[in-house]
Amino acid sequence: MTLPPEPLPVERPERQRLQMADIARIAGVSVATVSRALNGSPEISAATRQRISDLARSLNYTINVSAKNLRLRHNKTVAVVIPYDRRSRQHVSDPFFLAMLGSLADALTDRGFDMLVSRVDADRLEQASQAWDTGAAMGVVLIGQWHSHEQINQMAGRGVPLVVWGAQIPVQRYCSVGGDNATGGSLATQHLLERGCQRIVFMGDPELPEVEQRRRGHRQALADAGLAPIPELELHTPFDASQARADLSRLIESGVAFDAVFACSDVLAMAVVQVLRAHGKDVPRDVAVVGYDDIEWASHAYPPLTTIRQPVSVAGIEIVNALLDIVSGEDVPPRTLAVELVIRRSSLR
């Protein structure tokens, strides 16, 4: 009996070849971890890099570098990532985030690009580069630095093309685009001083780079007027309206006198107005209030809110232009955009 000849081996089609996701599933890690490990990233421990490399070799898996580069060259998608910091508790639904997303969407659409939006925990910010690591996006935009400056520096150091909406910080290896926070803090406080206010509450978390710079401007304006900052009038409040209400209520109940509040976001400022009314104080006759950002709701608040206008309308264009320059291989320095004081009734005593 003659056996039929064995069939010649047939190469599996591209769609059936082993993928990075298969390696991740077998190893019990994320696709981003596999990508970094196989690219020798120092963000991955030596033991994990070795384990994943050994697994990839045993399965005859190799990175198709030319294919990845080809995908990125023809990629028309930008990953826009919003870090969620549990300490600040500012959510994606925050009006400022929505305004920034709208500005970025307009700028990307005008240039023929798509936008991929995601949220990552700020404590695991390395996940922000996953879309670029896997070739799903040509670059990354981060909205906010939070407490993650060093993590962002590490991403930039390993070649991730990214732009951050935030403050310019010393020893910064990445490109940031942001409003002039120190000037904004100074403008808000100067305005309140000109309206006759002397005991001004500063509300915001100075551990965040943007807020720290706003406080610096606030203190400089006080110093220029011959006034020293009053520690009990500095409330280290995160971007959380409920926390703002609690912090200001405690201040009022403590009996500490104040005649104005400069809040580092319009959402905080609106919460301040609610608390002041609940305690029988008129805005602006008893307490003047200034916010920050000039979100759409600010002009419709009661009373309409005096605020520092962030350059959101041009921010998307500046961020997208900077990112495209970086993708093209240019060295792009940080960009600081002008802010302006918008005077409405909440501060007109």
Beta strands, then each sheet from edge to edge (+ up, - down):
strand 1: 77-84
strand 2: 114-121
strand 3: 139-143
strand 4: 162-165
strand 5: 175-179
strand 6: 200-203
strand 7: 234-235
strand 8: 260-263
strand 9: 288-293
strand 10: 306-309
strand 11: 335-337
strand 12: 340-342
sheet 1: 2+ 1+ 3+ 4+ 5+ 11+
sheet 2: 7+ 6+ 8+ 9+ 10+ 12-
end
